[in-house]
Amino acid sequence: IGSIYPVYAHDPTTGEYILDSNGERILDLDAIRPSGASNGRHIVGEILKNRDLDERNNLSAKSLVELKLAKGLTFTNNMSYEVENIYTSFYQNAIVGDGAPSGSATKTYSRQSTIAFNQLLNYSIKVNENHNFEVLAGHETQNYTFDNLTGRKLLEIFKGNEELDNFVTITNLSSR
């Protein structure tokens, strides 16, 4: 909203803030604004009433083993493992903003992991002062997995309860 519009509601006769039963100022959510001034939007109200949570957990591990099998012959094994778990929870209130008038909640869980193995066999020989020969053979294996579950529901039953069970209408439910 533009800075010319009030953030909090005022008594039209006294100009004093209108307070709730706890003595807190009430947001001015009912103002009618001219075209293009985003009726139904109130940035402070949306920040205070909506919830947006993103959690990420990452684990990355790498190992290297090198074995000298014979003179000039070396075996190397590399292994790596990476996993990322992501949880997001997005709640849009039923009072103001994109969630109005019914409220909405979206939750997403995803997990991706990669495990990779790399084996190298290297043979190196020196024939004389001027000649070196080297042969390298390698093999690599990689396994990538991705799992995702997303759900979104509308029509909040009890105000402030952000769990999907508190909403009536499923608008999106997907997994892969």
Phi and psi in degrees as a GROMACS rama.xvg file:
@    title "Ramachandran Plot"
@    xaxis  label "Phi"
@    yaxis  label "Psi"
@TYPE xy
-69.5191  154.898  GLY-2
-67.2346  -10.3003  SER-3
-80.5292  -11.3555  ILE-4
-95.9576  142.286  TYR-5
-71.8821  146.02  PRO-6
-80.5238  -41.0261  VAL-7
-111.131  151.65  TYR-8
-73.5719  142.773  ALA-9
-122.015  148.452  HIS-10
-68.9502  124.957  ASP-11
-65.0946  -22.6777  PRO-12
-92.0165  -40.0839  THR-13
-98.9485  -22.6068  THR-14
81.3777  -2.82235  GLY-15
-72.934  154.628  GLU-16
-62.8257  143.973  TYR-17
-88.9284  129.36  ILE-18
-109.836  150.492  LEU-19
-85.1679  -173.753  ASP-20
-66.3661  -16.9362  SER-21
-95.6154  3.18886  ASN-22
82.551  10.7349  GLY-23
-90.5897  146.745  GLU-24
-65.5204  141.627  ARG-25
-93.7348  134.634  ILE-26
-66.5663  144.462  LEU-27
-83.3877  83.2032  ASP-28
-96.1699  -11.7214  LEU-29
-98.3885  2.90796  ASP-30
-64.7504  136.342  ALA-31
-91.9821  122.324  ILE-32
-113.365  153.94  ARG-33
-63.1224  164.431  PRO-34
-52.7808  135.999  SER-35
87.5031  -4.19469  GLY-36
-99.144  15.1425  ALA-37
62.0344  63.4837  SER-38
-57.7444  145.742  ASN-39
80.003  4.0164  GLY-40
-118.533  142.714  ARG-41
-155.971  101.964  HIS-42
-57.5394  -41.1175  ILE-43
-67.2235  -43.9327  VAL-44
-60.9765  -42.1159  GLY-45
-67.6133  -40.0515  GLU-46
-63.5291  -42.2269  ILE-47
-73.9806  -32.3856  LEU-48
-100.56  -23.5288  LYS-49
-88.2303  159.737  ASN-50
-131.635  136.625  ARG-51
-138.139  109.986  ASP-52
-120.011  130.514  LEU-53
-128.51  122.412  ASP-54
-123.185  134.478  GLU-55
-132.553  134.612  ARG-56
-125.008  126.884  ASN-57
-123.335  142.375  ASN-58
-135.766  131.72  LEU-59
-136.812  127.902  SER-60
-135.277  140.368  ALA-61
-137.664  144.705  LYS-62
-139.995  156.965  SER-63
-141.889  129.811  LEU-64
-126.169  128.836  VAL-65
-124.694  126.509  GLU-66
-120.192  131.905  LEU-67
-91.6686  106.089  LYS-68
-83.0237  -36.0052  LEU-69
-159.619  176.049  ALA-70
-60.93  118.219  LYS-71
84.7347  -5.61022  GLY-72
-112.943  118.981  LEU-73
-127.474  134.948  THR-74
-110.312  130.521  PHE-75
-124.637  132.789  THR-76
-123.321  122.026  ASN-77
-109.356  139.214  ASN-78
-136.224  138.043  MET-79
-137.171  146.843  SER-80
-138.641  128.433  TYR-81
-134.462  136.069  GLU-82
-140.051  140.927  VAL-83
-134.961  125.781  GLU-84
-110.84  131.645  ASN-85
-126.923  131.813  ILE-86
-127.9  127.295  TYR-87
-127.86  142.101  THR-88
-135.878  123.445  SER-89
-128.842  120.095  PHE-90
-117.106  128.085  TYR-91
-114.286  120.942  GLN-92
-65.9401  159.959  ASN-93
-88.5234  0.674536  ALA-94
-95.796  -45.5789  ILE-95
-146.788  145.025  VAL-96
97.1896  -159.658  GLY-97
-65.0168  -24.5838  ASP-98
-81.5511  -17.0084  GLY-99
-68.7341  143.616  ALA-100
-98.5126  3.46422  PRO-101
-106.676  -20.9668  SER-102
82.3478  153.892  GLY-103
-150.906  155.165  SER-104
-138.566  139.139  ALA-105
-131.987  134.637  THR-106
-132.816  138.821  LYS-107
-135.244  132.913  THR-108
-121.984  130.992  TYR-109
-143.232  152.419  SER-110
-143.222  129.739  ARG-111
-130.317  140.973  GLN-112
-142.171  150.224  SER-113
-137.099  130.48  THR-114
-124.073  133.28  ILE-115
-136.459  139.528  ALA-116
-123.576  140.445  PHE-117
-136.33  120.481  ASN-118
-116.554  132.273  GLN-119
-127.506  135.902  LEU-120
-120.705  119.804  LEU-121
-123.004  126.469  ASN-122
-119.308  127.918  TYR-123
-131.96  131.516  SER-124
-137.817  142.186  ILE-125
-108.213  116.698  LYS-126
-82.3357  -46.6554  VAL-127
-151.566  -169.252  ASN-128
-60.7644  -25.1193  GLU-129
-107.356  -5.38867  ASN-130
-129.506  124.379  HIS-131
-124.657  138.251  ASN-132
-122.609  138.905  PHE-133
-139.69  133.868  GLU-134
-124.294  133.522  VAL-135
-127.447  127.983  LEU-136
-123.316  139.888  ALA-137
-143.262  159.447  GLY-138
-145.79  140.283  HIS-139
-136.494  140.807  GLU-140
-129.328  137.837  THR-141
-139.374  138.803  GLN-142
-127.548  121.798  ASN-143
-118.212  132.091  TYR-144
-129.22  146.762  THR-145
-141.647  125.871  PHE-146
-125.647  139.021  ASP-147
-144.875  139.252  ASN-148
-137.242  122.964  LEU-149
-130.207  136.388  THR-150
-138.198  140.261  GLY-151
-136.869  133.947  ARG-152
-135.27  153.582  LYS-153
-118.603  170.963  LEU-154
72.2365  79.8233  LEU-155
-66.2437  134.069  GLU-156
-87.1206  -56.0712  ILE-157
-112.542  124.017  PHE-158
-59.2902  134.486  LYS-159
89.895  -12.4639  GLY-160
-87.4323  113.331  ASN-161
-92.405  2.62553  GLU-162
-77.6032  147.628  GLU-163
-60.2696  -30.6636  LEU-164
-63.4637  -17.6705  ASP-165
-86.9041  4.35403  ASN-166
-119.373  154.63  PHE-167
-97.5274  -50.6793  VAL-168
-99.1333  121.622  THR-169
-80.3422  123.083  ILE-170
-106.679  -20.5308  THR-171
-155.846  131.357  ASN-172
-148.672  110.668  LEU-173
-143.897  155.113  SER-174
-149.769  159.554  SER-175
